[in-house]
């Protein structure tokens, strides 16, 4: 069954809401404090969700669908690169892990914004610690998989634009129906 792009964007938005809700659950109920890279990943999930929400509300046609698809794809790939760095830090030998830094609250209060943003994107020693796993994968690895799914969902909209929605003819040959 073929769905309109708006439904795919809605599904992507709801997926992002679910991811952010899970992150908040793990933080406040599970007691897992987010490291700087975790916060960066949350921001990127929020950004992908925002692109998807705007696409749902705008309900574009034709090239508008493609614009939102590309924006969603680029945002998801950027978020995935942050997750990939986080997974890479978690797999470094202990002697190569960067030094632990102060908490983000302290950094935002006392450090210049540039240094704080650099720590949020590069990570600290706190980011190398694995606090939670599911099926042998850490939380950043699962978030990387989610970014991959969101990127594919966005990319699929390039071929699912509303221009081609009405022109699809399944079970047809050269535009002619197989059934009378």
MIDOSE-1310 file (N, C-alpha, C; in nm, 2 decimals, decimal comma, always signed):
residues 180
xxxx	+0,08/-0,12/+0,00/+0,00/+0,00/+0,00/+0,09/+0,12/+0,00; +0,05/+0,22/-0,08/+0,13/+0,35/-0,09/+0,06/+0,45/+0,00; +0,14/+0,52/+0,08/+0,09/+0,62/+0,17/+0,14/+0,76/+0,12; +0,06/+0,86/+0,15/+0,10/+0,99/+0,12/+0,22/+1,03/+0,20
xxxx	+0,31/+1,12/+0,15/+0,43/+1,16/+0,22/+0,40/+1,22/+0,36; +0,28/+1,28/+0,37/+0,25/+1,34/+0,50/+0,24/+1,23/+0,61; +0,20/+1,12/+0,58/+0,19/+1,01/+0,68/+0,33/+0,96/+0,72; +0,42/+0,95/+0,62/+0,56/+0,92/+0,65/+0,62/+1,02/+0,74
xxxx	+0,60/+1,15/+0,71/+0,66/+1,25/+0,79/+0,60/+1,25/+0,93; +0,47/+1,22/+0,94/+0,41/+1,20/+1,08/+0,47/+1,09/+1,15; +0,49/+0,98/+1,08/+0,55/+0,86/+1,15/+0,69/+0,89/+1,20; +0,77/+0,97/+1,12/+0,90/+1,01/+1,16/+0,90/+1,10/+1,28
xxxx	+0,80/+1,19/+1,28/+0,79/+1,29/+1,39/+0,75/+1,21/+1,52; +0,66/+1,12/+1,51/+0,62/+1,04/+1,63/+0,73/+0,95/+1,68; +0,81/+0,90/+1,58/+0,93/+0,82/+1,62/+1,03/+0,91/+1,70; +1,05/+1,03/+1,66/+1,14/+1,12/+1,73/+1,08/+1,15/+1,87
xxxx	+0,95/+1,18/+1,88/+0,89/+1,20/+2,01/+0,91/+1,08/+2,10; +0,89/+0,96/+2,05/+0,91/+0,84/+2,13/+1,06/+0,83/+2,17; +1,15/+0,86/+2,09/+1,29/+0,86/+2,13/+1,32/+0,96/+2,24; +1,27/+1,08/+2,23/+1,29/+1,18/+2,33/+1,23/+1,14/+2,46
xxxx	+1,11/+1,09/+2,45/+1,04/+1,04/+2,57/+1,12/+0,93/+2,64; +1,17/+0,84/+2,56/+1,26/+0,73/+2,62/+1,38/+0,79/+2,69; +1,44/+0,89/+2,62/+1,56/+0,95/+2,68/+1,53/+1,02/+2,81; +1,41/+1,09/+2,82/+1,37/+1,15/+2,95/+1,34/+1,04/+3,05
xxxx	+1,28/+0,93/+3,01/+1,25/+0,83/+3,10/+1,38/+0,77/+3,16; +1,47/+0,74/+3,08/+1,60/+0,69/+3,13/+1,67/+0,78/+3,22; +1,66/+0,91/+3,19/+1,72/+1,01/+3,27/+1,66/+1,03/+3,41; +1,52/+1,04/+3,41/+1,46/+1,08/+3,53/+1,41/+0,96/+3,61
xxxx	+1,37/+0,85/+3,55/+1,33/+0,73/+3,62/+1,44/+0,63/+3,63; +1,53/+0,62/+3,53/+1,64/+0,52/+3,54/+1,76/+0,58/+3,60; +1,77/+0,71/+3,62/+1,89/+0,77/+3,69/+2,01/+0,78/+3,60; +2,00/+0,77/+3,47/+2,11/+0,78/+3,38/+2,13/+0,92/+3,34
xxxx	+2,23/+0,99/+3,38/+2,26/+1,13/+3,35/+2,33/+1,13/+3,21; +2,28/+1,22/+3,13/+2,33/+1,23/+2,99/+2,47/+1,30/+2,99; +2,55/+1,24/+2,91/+2,69/+1,31/+2,89/+2,67/+1,41/+2,78; +2,78/+1,49/+2,75/+2,76/+1,59/+2,64/+2,72/+1,54/+2,51
xxxx	+2,77/+1,43/+2,47/+2,73/+1,37/+2,34/+2,59/+1,32/+2,34; +2,54/+1,28/+2,45/+2,40/+1,23/+2,46/+2,31/+1,36/+2,45; +2,35/+1,47/+2,50/+2,27/+1,59/+2,49/+2,27/+1,63/+2,34; +2,38/+1,62/+2,28/+2,39/+1,66/+2,14/+2,30/+1,57/+2,05
xxxx	+2,30/+1,44/+2,08/+2,21/+1,35/+2,01/+2,07/+1,38/+2,03; +2,03/+1,42/+2,15/+1,89/+1,46/+2,18/+1,86/+1,59/+2,10; +1,95/+1,68/+2,09/+1,92/+1,80/+2,01/+1,90/+1,76/+1,87; +1,98/+1,67/+1,81/+1,96/+1,63/+1,67/+1,83/+1,55/+1,65
xxxx	+1,79/+1,47/+1,75/+1,67/+1,40/+1,74/+1,55/+1,50/+1,73; +1,56/+1,60/+1,82/+1,47/+1,71/+1,82/+1,46/+1,78/+1,69; +1,58/+1,81/+1,63/+1,59/+1,88/+1,50/+1,52/+1,80/+1,39; +1,55/+1,67/+1,39/+1,49/+1,58/+1,28/+1,33/+1,58/+1,31
xxxx	+1,29/+1,57/+1,43/+1,15/+1,57/+1,46/+1,09/+1,70/+1,42; +1,16/+1,81/+1,44/+1,11/+1,95/+1,40/+1,09/+1,96/+1,25; +1,19/+1,91/+1,17/+1,17/+1,91/+1,03/+1,05/+1,82/+0,99; +1,04/+1,71/+1,05/+0,92/+1,62/+1,02/+0,79/+1,69/+1,05
xxxx	+0,78/+1,75/+1,17/+0,66/+1,82/+1,21/+0,62/+1,93/+1,12; +0,72/+2,01/+1,08/+0,69/+2,12/+0,98/+0,64/+2,06/+0,85; +0,70/+1,95/+0,81/+0,66/+1,89/+0,69/+0,51/+1,84/+0,70; +0,48/+1,79/+0,82/+0,34/+1,74/+0,84/+0,24/+1,86/+0,83
xxxx	+0,28/+1,97/+0,90/+0,19/+2,08/+0,91/+0,18/+2,16/+0,78; +0,29/+2,16/+0,70/+0,29/+2,23/+0,57/+0,22/+2,15/+0,47; +0,23/+2,01/+0,48/+0,18/+1,92/+0,38/+0,21/+1,96/+0,24; +0,34/+1,96/+0,20/+0,39/+2,01/+0,07/+0,35/+1,91/-0,04
xxxx	+0,36/+1,96/-0,16/+0,34/+1,88/-0,28/+0,47/+1,88/-0,36; +0,49/+1,78/-0,44/+0,60/+1,79/-0,54/+0,73/+1,81/-0,49; +0,79/+1,92/-0,53/+0,93/+1,96/-0,49/+0,94/+1,99/-0,34; +0,83/+2,04/-0,28/+0,83/+2,06/-0,14/+0,86/+1,94/-0,06
xxxx	+0,80/+1,83/-0,10/+0,83/+1,70/-0,03/+0,98/+1,67/-0,04; +1,03/+1,69/-0,16/+1,18/+1,66/-0,18/+1,26/+1,75/-0,09; +1,22/+1,88/-0,07/+1,30/+1,97/+0,01/+1,30/+1,92/+0,16; +1,18/+1,88/+0,21/+1,17/+1,83/+0,34/+1,25/+1,70/+0,36
xxxx	+1,24/+1,62/+0,25/+1,31/+1,49/+0,26/+1,46/+1,51/+0,27; +1,51/+1,60/+0,19/+1,66/+1,63/+0,20/+1,69/+1,69/+0,33; +1,61/+1,79/+0,38/+1,64/+1,84/+0,51/+1,64/+1,74/+0,62; +1,54/+1,65/+0,62/+1,53/+1,54/+0,72/+1,65/+1,45/+0,71
xxxx	+1,69/+1,42/+0,58/+1,80/+1,33/+0,56/+1,93/+1,39/+0,61; +1,96/+1,51/+0,58/+2,08/+1,58/+0,62/+2,09/+1,59/+0,77; +1,98/+1,63/+0,83/+1,97/+1,64/+0,98/+2,00/+1,50/+1,05; +1,93/+1,40/+0,99/+1,95/+1,27/+1,05/+2,10/+1,22/+1,03
xxxx	+2,16/+1,25/+0,92/+2,30/+1,21/+0,90/+2,39/+1,28/+0,99; +2,37/+1,41/+1,02/+2,45/+1,49/+1,11/+2,43/+1,43/+1,25; +2,31/+1,39/+1,29/+2,29/+1,33/+1,42/+2,35/+1,20/+1,43; +2,35/+1,12/+1,32/+2,41/+0,99/+1,31/+2,56/+1,00/+1,33
xxxx	+2,62/+1,11/+1,27/+2,77/+1,13/+1,29/+2,80/+1,15/+1,43; +2,72/+1,22/+1,51/+2,74/+1,24/+1,65/+2,73/+1,11/+1,72; +2,63/+1,03/+1,69/+2,62/+0,90/+1,75/+2,73/+0,81/+1,72; +2,78/+0,81/+1,59/+2,89/+0,73/+1,55/+3,02/+0,77/+1,63
xxxx	+3,04/+0,90/+1,65/+3,15/+0,94/+1,74/+3,14/+0,89/+1,88; +3,02/+0,89/+1,93/+2,99/+0,84/+2,07/+3,03/+0,69/+2,08; +2,98/+0,61/+1,98/+3,01/+0,47/+1,98/+3,16/+0,45/+1,96; +3,23/+0,53/+1,88/+3,37/+0,52/+1,87/+3,44/+0,54/+2,00
xxxx	+3,40/+0,65/+2,07/+3,46/+0,68/+2,20/+3,44/+0,56/+2,30; +3,33/+0,50/+2,29/+3,30/+0,39/+2,39/+3,39/+0,27/+2,35; +3,44/+0,26/+2,23/+3,52/+0,14/+2,20/+3,67/+0,17/+2,20; +3,71/+0,29/+2,25/+3,85/+0,32/+2,26/+3,91/+0,25/+2,37
xxxx	+4,04/+0,21/+2,36/+4,11/+0,15/+2,48/+4,11/+0,26/+2,59; +4,11/+0,21/+2,72/+4,10/+0,31/+2,83/+4,21/+0,41/+2,83; +4,33/+0,38/+2,78/+4,44/+0,48/+2,78/+4,42/+0,59/+2,68; +4,33/+0,57/+2,58/+4,31/+0,67/+2,48/+4,18/+0,75/+2,50
xxxx	+4,11/+0,72/+2,60/+3,98/+0,79/+2,63/+4,02/+0,93/+2,67; +3,95/+1,04/+2,62/+3,98/+1,17/+2,66/+3,95/+1,19/+2,81; +4,01/+1,29/+2,87/+3,99/+1,32/+3,01/+3,84/+1,36/+3,04; +3,79/+1,32/+3,16/+3,66/+1,36/+3,20/+3,66/+1,51/+3,22
xxxx	+3,55/+1,57/+3,18/+3,53/+1,72/+3,20/+3,43/+1,74/+3,31; +3,41/+1,87/+3,34/+3,30/+1,91/+3,43/+3,16/+1,89/+3,37; +3,06/+1,89/+3,45/+2,92/+1,87/+3,39/+2,88/+1,99/+3,30; +2,78/+1,96/+3,22/+2,74/+2,06/+3,12/+2,69/+2,19/+3,19
xxxx	+2,62/+2,17/+3,30/+2,57/+2,29/+3,37/+2,68/+2,39/+3,41; +2,79/+2,33/+3,46/+2,91/+2,40/+3,50/+2,97/+2,47/+3,38; +2,98/+2,39/+3,27/+3,04/+2,44/+3,15/+2,97/+2,55/+3,09; +2,83/+2,54/+3,09/+2,75/+2,65/+3,03/+2,77/+2,78/+3,12
xxxx	+2,78/+2,76/+3,25/+2,79/+2,87/+3,34/+2,93/+2,94/+3,34; +3,04/+2,86/+3,33/+3,17/+2,92/+3,35/+3,26/+2,92/+3,23; +3,23/+2,84/+3,13/+3,32/+2,82/+3,01/+3,26/+2,91/+2,90; +3,35/+2,95/+2,81/+3,30/+3,02/+2,69/+3,21/+2,93/+2,60
xxxx	+3,12/+2,98/+2,53/+3,02/+2,90/+2,46/+3,09/+2,81/+2,36; +3,20/+2,86/+2,29/+3,27/+2,79/+2,19/+3,33/+2,66/+2,25; +3,39/+2,67/+2,37/+3,45/+2,55/+2,44/+3,34/+2,45/+2,48; +3,23/+2,50/+2,53/+3,12/+2,42/+2,57/+3,06/+2,34/+2,45
xxxx	+3,04/+2,41/+2,33/+2,99/+2,34/+2,21/+3,09/+2,24/+2,16; +3,22/+2,27/+2,17/+3,33/+2,18/+2,13/+3,32/+2,05/+2,21; +3,30/+2,07/+2,34/+3,29/+1,95/+2,43/+3,16/+1,87/+2,40; +3,06/+1,94/+2,37/+2,93/+1,87/+2,33/+2,95/+1,79/+2,20
xxxx	+3,03/+1,83/+2,11/+3,04/+1,76/+1,98/+3,16/+1,66/+1,99; +3,26/+1,69/+2,06/+3,38/+1,60/+2,06/+3,36/+1,49/+2,17; +3,29/+1,53/+2,28/+3,28/+1,43/+2,39/+3,39/+1,45/+2,49; +3,36/+1,39/+2,61/+3,46/+1,39/+2,72/+3,47/+1,24/+2,76
xxxx	+3,55/+1,22/+2,87/+3,57/+1,09/+2,92/+3,44/+1,03/+2,97; +3,35/+1,12/+3,01/+3,21/+1,07/+3,06/+3,14/+0,99/+2,95; +3,17/+1,03/+2,82/+3,10/+0,98/+2,71/+3,14/+0,83/+2,68; +3,26/+0,79/+2,73/+3,31/+0,66/+2,70/+3,26/+0,55/+2,79
xxxx	+3,19/+0,59/+2,89/+3,13/+0,50/+2,99/+3,00/+0,44/+2,93; +2,99/+0,31/+2,94/+2,87/+0,24/+2,89/+2,78/+0,21/+3,02; +2,67/+0,27/+3,03/+2,58/+0,25/+3,15/+2,47/+0,16/+3,12; +2,43/+0,14/+3,00/+2,31/+0,06/+2,96/+2,33/-0,01/+2,83
xxxx	+2,29/-0,13/+2,82/+2,30/-0,21/+2,69/+2,17/-0,29/+2,67; +2,14/-0,31/+2,55/+2,03/-0,40/+2,51/+2,07/-0,48/+2,39; +2,07/-0,61/+2,41/+2,11/-0,70/+2,30/+2,26/-0,68/+2,27; +2,34/-0,64/+2,36/+2,48/-0,61/+2,34/+2,52/-0,48/+2,28
xxxx	+2,42/-0,39/+2,26/+2,44/-0,26/+2,20/+2,42/-0,15/+2,30; +2,51/-0,06/+2,31/+2,49/+0,05/+2,40/+2,38/+0,15/+2,35; +2,34/+0,24/+2,44/+2,24/+0,34/+2,40/+2,28/+0,42/+2,28; +2,40/+0,47/+2,27/+2,44/+0,55/+2,15/+2,43/+0,46/+2,02
xxxx	+2,46/+0,33/+2,03/+2,45/+0,25/+1,91/+2,31/+0,23/+1,87; +2,22/+0,22/+1,96/+2,07/+0,22/+1,93/+2,03/+0,35/+1,87; +2,08/+0,46/+1,92/+2,04/+0,59/+1,87/+2,10/+0,60/+1,72; +2,22/+0,55/+1,70/+2,27/+0,55/+1,56/+2,18/+0,47/+1,47
xxxx	+2,13/+0,36/+1,51/+2,04/+0,28/+1,43/+1,91/+0,36/+1,40; +1,86/+0,43/+1,51/+1,74/+0,52/+1,49/+1,77/+0,63/+1,39; +1,88/+0,69/+1,40/+1,92/+0,80/+1,30/+1,92/+0,74/+1,16; +1,97/+0,62/+1,15/+1,98/+0,55/+1,02/+1,84/+0,53/+0,96
xxxx	+1,74/+0,48/+1,05/+1,61/+0,46/+1,01/+1,54/+0,59/+0,97; +1,57/+0,70/+1,05/+1,51/+0,83/+1,01/+1,57/+0,88/+0,88; +1,69/+0,86/+0,86/+1,75/+0,90/+0,73/+1,69/+0,83/+0,61; +1,67/+0,70/+0,63/+1,61/+0,62/+0,52/+1,47/+0,66/+0,50
xxxx	+1,39/+0,69/+0,61/+1,26/+0,73/+0,59/+1,25/+0,87/+0,52; +1,34/+0,96/+0,55/+1,35/+1,08/+0,48/+1,39/+1,06/+0,33; +1,49/+0,98/+0,31/+1,54/+0,96/+0,17/+1,43/+0,89/+0,09; +1,35/+0,80/+0,15/+1,24/+0,74/+0,07/+1,14/+0,84/+0,02
xxxx	+1,13/+0,95/+0,08/+1,03/+1,05/+0,04/+1,07/+1,12/-0,10; +1,19/+1,10/-0,14/+1,23/+1,15/-0,27/+1,16/+1,08/-0,38; +1,13/+0,95/-0,36/+1,05/+0,88/-0,45/+0,91/+0,86/-0,42; +0,86/+0,93/-0,31/+0,73/+0,91/-0,27/+0,66/+1,05/-0,27
xxxx	+0,71/+1,14/-0,36/+0,65/+1,27/-0,36/+0,51/+1,27/-0,42; +0,43/+1,37/-0,39/+0,29/+1,37/-0,43/+0,27/+1,38/-0,58; +0,38/+1,43/-0,65/+0,37/+1,43/-0,80/+0,35/+1,29/-0,85; +0,42/+1,20/-0,80/+0,41/+1,06/-0,85/+0,31/+0,98/-0,78
xxxx	+0,25/+1,03/-0,68/+0,15/+0,95/-0,60/+0,04/+0,90/-0,68; -0,02/+1,00/-0,76/-0,14/+0,96/-0,84/-0,11/+0,89/-0,97; +0,02/+0,89/-1,01/+0,06/+0,84/-1,14/+0,11/+0,69/-1,12; +0,11/+0,64/-1,01/+0,16/+0,50/-0,99/+0,05/+0,40/-1,04
xxxx	+0,09/+0,31/-1,12/-0,01/+0,21/-1,17/+0,06/+0,07/-1,14; +0,01/+0,01/-1,03/+0,06/-0,12/-1,01/-0,01/-0,22/-1,10; +0,05/-0,33/-1,13/-0,01/-0,43/-1,22/-0,05/-0,37/-1,36; +0,03/-0,28/-1,41/+0,00/-0,23/-1,54/+0,12/-0,24/-1,64
xxxx	+0,09/-0,24/-1,77/+0,19/-0,24/-1,87/+0,17/-0,12/-1,96; +0,27/-0,04/-1,97/+0,27/+0,08/-2,05/+0,15/+0,17/-2,03; +0,11/+0,18/-1,90/+0,00/+0,27/-1,87/-0,14/+0,20/-1,89; -0,14/+0,08/-1,94/-0,27/+0,01/-1,97/-0,30/-0,09/-1,85
xxxx	-0,42/-0,09/-1,81/-0,46/-0,18/-1,70/-0,46/-0,32/-1,75; -0,42/-0,42/-1,67/-0,43/-0,56/-1,71/-0,57/-0,61/-1,70; -0,66/-0,54/-1,62/-0,80/-0,59/-1,61/-0,89/-0,49/-1,68; -0,99/-0,54/-1,74/-1,09/-0,45/-1,81/-1,17/-0,37/-1,71
